[in-house]
Amino acid sequence: MNNNKKSIKKSIGVGLAVTLGIIIFAYAFQVTDVNFETTRSEIRLNSLTRVLRALAHPDLVTYEYNELNVEIPFYLPCPEGETPIFPDATTDEPYITSTVTCGAAGEMVKIEGFNMPANTTGDLNFVTSSSVKKPLGEFETDDNGHFVNEVELPNRQPVAKAQTIRAVIRTKVGAPRWSDNAIATWDKIIETIFIAFLATVIGTLIAIPVSFAAARNLMSENTSPLTSVSFSVIGWPIGFWIGLQITKWLMALFDPLSESIALSLVGAVISFAALYWVLRLKVSDDGEQKTSLITRLLTSLGLAIFGISGLVFFGTSFRAIGFALIEPLGVFGFFANFIFQMGEIIVMLTPIIVAVFAGALLGSILSKMGQRISDGLPPATVKLINILLSAVAGIIFFAIIGAIVEWFYQIGNPVKTLYIPAGVGAVLGIILALTTKAKQALPTGMVIYSVTRTLLNGTRSVEPLIMAIVAVIWVGIGPFAGSLALALHTVASLSKLYSEQVESISEGPLEAVRATGANQLQTIIYAVIPQIIPPYISFTMYRWDINVRMSTIIGFVGGGGIGFLLIQNVNLLNYRGASMQMLAIAIVVASMDYISSVIREKFV
């Protein structure tokens, strides 16, 4: 009896599941507007046939043609009075005749051709008095150069004078040559490959360090007391601002010298020579037991100034040299342009690099100071310091968030974007200080890990096509926009793959290196990198393969590459041209897949 009840319940459950599945599929058909009746439409089938035949004939080669035009006068409609009579054509040259010399729109007329090139095809056109061509059909000559076609006269406005029926034959001359579309396709497919190449290189260089911050096993061990964290939060933005202001001041100071190649080179040599001398002085001072604070500060200041000035002069000299060599190098001007663009990159990134370095330096110094305070003072004193520092850190952190919100949304109300966020930050900082123990180690590593992962997931969720649209607005239509969009998506994707690979490495080398007292950087160099080089190579090659495919799509929105040419041909209904681009894409993707598999097999 119990078995029968179970069987009935099971049958009912299966029936409900099947019914639910049918309902889901039925609704899916409704939502997606499934209509197989349209697949049998004669008009659509004819259009599909025409497109498929065009795609099967890619515009790869072309020929030189000789064009033969043979025509007769024709009245449409017949003039009033007698029917016009035209003299007979000669029998030596190609000619055509019609059964009548005039007619009404829609009438059927027989057109006959003589002495045409044998076994060729051509077009019959009705040419109006205003030189407008109306196709009448195609013809094909026999072995004797003869053809007979029955055509329908077009519907045209009545014209008193004679118009023309013309037969056009185009014959191939000489050997085939690459078509203009094939040449354009070759240029664009090369552009596509290098869009993917640059995007992969740039994305990989950024993704490698980011992946370490997104690896749980590396970040989970990092903890710091609240005093150290608060000092670090305070030091980072202050150091960033100081570094940015110093760099801007030095760049403005040296700007008049950057217009001269000689002065820029001299400035770069002097700056790097001075930097080398200061470095040697600092190394010798570090070796001594007693070094005055003023000496250490002066050497650090010298390192900063000469390092920044060296980067500035180095970038401006590259920029000036490259610009001067573009025209003299002629066909090799691309190399001079590369030098110029490298100078632009150095000049553009110097303020950011210096600001980040200054922020990291000051944040690290204050963090170590906070660690000493937490370790050396009594818990009650540390608690009071934590309350004060956490409040200040919260004010700075939330004020920065408010400034970002103001930049995006232009609220224009300091109360909402500065004072309220700063007050909320102060309250949250005090609450954090009160609810944690004075010397409690906070999981700063996991916070960094969670923030990094969230940013990567958010970036990866945005399609490269959308990124390309934004990049086109930023740098204009062209392959540069496509490279930037793919590079950003590559950073997010490879960082995830790389970090997951780091999380799966063997823990033995990590524990052994950490047991020696190694810091985070030393742990990564000696315990992590040796284990991840082969999979990193594999992931990078796979990403290059993906970027080649993606770069064909971002061209649809102006991101350069062969996609830009493909969408043009599709919009112009030039399916033979589009077929050429599709063929090139298929060849390149297949080749890339083969090459990447060989490289992975050899190095991985």
Secondary structure, DSSP 8 states (H G I E B T S, - for coil): -HHHHHHHHHHHHHHHHHHHHHHHHHHHHHHTT--GGGGG-HHHHHHHHHHHHHHTS---EEEEEEEEEEEEEEBSS--SSS--------SSS-EEEES-SB--TT-EEEEEEES--TT-EEEEEEE-TT--EEEEEEEE--TTS-EEEEEE-------SS-EEEEEEEEEEEEEEEE-HHHHHHHHHHHHHHHHHHHHHHHHHHHHHHHHHHT-HHHHTT--EEHHHHHHHHHHHHHHHHHHHHHHHHHHHHHGGGGG-HHHHHHHHHHHHHHHHHHHHHHHHHHHSS---HHHHHHHHHHHHHHHHHHHHHHHHHHHHHHHHHTTTTGGGHHHHHHHHHHHHHHHHHHHHHHHHHHHHHHHHHHHHHHHHHHHHS-HHHHHHHHHHHHHHHHHHHHHHHHHHHHHHH----HIIIIIHHHHHHHHHHHHHHHHS-TT-EE-HHHHHHHHHHHHHHHHHTS-HHHHHHHHHHHH-SSHHHHHHHHHHHHHHHHHHHHHHHHHTS-HHHHHHHHHTT--HHHHIIIIIHHHHHHHHHHHHHHHHHHHHHHHHHHGGGT--SHHHHHHHHHHTT-HHHHHHHHHHHHHHHHHHHHHHHHHHHHH-
